[in-house]
Amino acid sequence: MNDKQHSRAVTVALLAPAGVFFFFLLVLPMVVVLVFSFGERAPAGGYAPAFTFDNYLNLPARGKAFFNTLTLAPLGTLLTAIIAFPVAYYLAVRVHPKWRVTMLVLIMAPFWTSQLLRYYAWMMILGSKGIPSWLALLGFGDIRLINTPWAVLIGAVYGFLPLMVPPIYVSLEKLDKRLLEASADLGATPVATFLQITLPLAIPGVATGSMLVFILLMGDFILPQYLGGGKVFFIGNALVDLFLQSRNWPYGAAVSVALVLIMLATIYFYMRFILSRGDRRRAVLV
Amino acid sequence: MRYFIAFIYFFLYAPILLIVALSFNSGRQAFVWKGISTEWYGKAFSNPLITEALTTSLTIALSTAFLSAIFGTLLALGLERVKGWLRVLFDVLTYTAIMVPGIVIGISTLIAFVTLFDLVNPTLEAAMGWRLQMGTWAVIAAHVLFNIAVVALLVRARLQGMDRSLIEASEDLYATPAGTFVQIVLPLLAPAILAGFLLAFTFSFEDFIIAYFVAGPDVTLPIYVFSSIRRGVTPEINAVGTIVLLSSLLLLIVAQWVLRRGEKPVN
């Protein structure tokens, strides 16, 4: 075997294991889902071969799930980013360097405990015996939190703050404090300094964190099930119902395809927007 | 600002403290306080359903972490050596594996494999007397898919920041390619591989959504927690949650310590 053949054999050996997983657990299942989405529901549930667009034309029947997901997932992501930003800023700029990592780890730690139990605890906190009953003592009667979009948004911020803070922290930590001083010396107001220096530098971190949270929120079904009750349901809940309860696989497959397409399109346009903004800012800074 | 930060930490930890506090409840119902006791910790550990679920979850998480760390590193090294369409194909697959929501991975894996098994099982059963079914192995496979991509991205970032002159020096000193890899490249990549290993472990141990679809008759800890929340929570589940919380905190502290030690020589 000559050198070139040897080198090629090594490359194939390196890529083969990942290639096998990509093929059998990503490409093949996606092709099956795509094929099924044009099929019909078998009488006993499952899939029967056919070629029809009915499943796609029927998507509006689950419009409510799409509407809830497509409003609450971006809104939840935005809210999480807005709350995470000052936390990340405080940790990166104000906290003594000795304590930074510890405080960051404390932000992340809740994510590594049972998600199910934490949302269950929130069910109790937001339920009629939790916060609403304390508010009633203060004279605010008849406030309902659980099973409302508000509960889902609180849960989203709670659940994903630990994932949003670290990437923003990482991009802000690189911030050269002298830039802030220079900006102030040149007569910029704190607001102008923030908008022109801090925020543009943090954009990559905000983009990474938001994407991570958005992907997880779009596919979630535990959060809406626990905190939204039967009232505020996501596409994930529709999928659980279609695949495990009503066993309408072709329709469920069409819903999955729609979900994946919406996600890919959103991420594509979001990244393009972020990149073009980032470049313009960089150009201005130079 | 200070008060806001304090509130955020309170917001993050209040529900967790509630779980920890209620694990010491002596009453049967998790959320009706009867008095302090540690009896539920004993009960949790003598409950075979819980110990079995814990064993299943640990098996899945450890296998996932090992396989993803190895295959993900190989993928990152392999990607360095290819150009053109093959490079683009593997890049697209890597990012797709991360971007497709877990629920879609779970569902598509379920229907693809169940359909496949329905085709081959009659033959298999006639020929060898056993049949393929979903289970622990499918959970591991689906978890490895996602985590291979995560490890590959971490290792690749590390590779790109690596000092090439070290490799050249090693080659100049007549080290074999294998020798250079083991003595130079691998130690430099170790922190990224370790970080990937830990991420894969925690992701896999915590995952409910994918396992819910592909675990078949097997029960992981999150699946057990889910079904017991459905039946009505007892302090037993809170005790399990508390133990898991303490072990993850411990793991996180150890990981932090190891990573910091690993970072130093590079700087």
Interface residues (C-beta under 8 A of the other chain):
Chain A: S7 V10 T11 A13 L14 L15 P17 A18 G19 F21 F22 F24 L25 L26 V27 L28 P29 M30 V32 V33 F36 Y47 I83 P86 V87 Y90 R94 V101 V105 L106 I107 M108 A109 P110 W112 T113 S114 Q115 L116 L117 R118 Y120 A121 W122 M124 I125 Y158 L161 P162 I215 L216 M218 G219 D220 F221 I222 G236 L239 V240 F243 L244 W249 G252 A253 S256 L259 V260 M263 L264 I267
Chain B: M1 F4 I5 I8 Y9 F11 L12 Y13 A14 P15 I16 L18 I19 F31 I70 F71 G72 L74 L75 L77 G78 L79 R81 V82 L86 F90 L93 T96 A97 I98 M99 V100 P101 G102 I103 V104 I105 I107 S108 T109 L110 I111 A112 F113 T115 A141 A142 V144 L145 I148 A152 T202 E206 F208 I209 F213 L221 P222 V225 F226 I229 V233 I237 N238 G241 V244 L245 S248 L249 L251 L252 I253 Q256
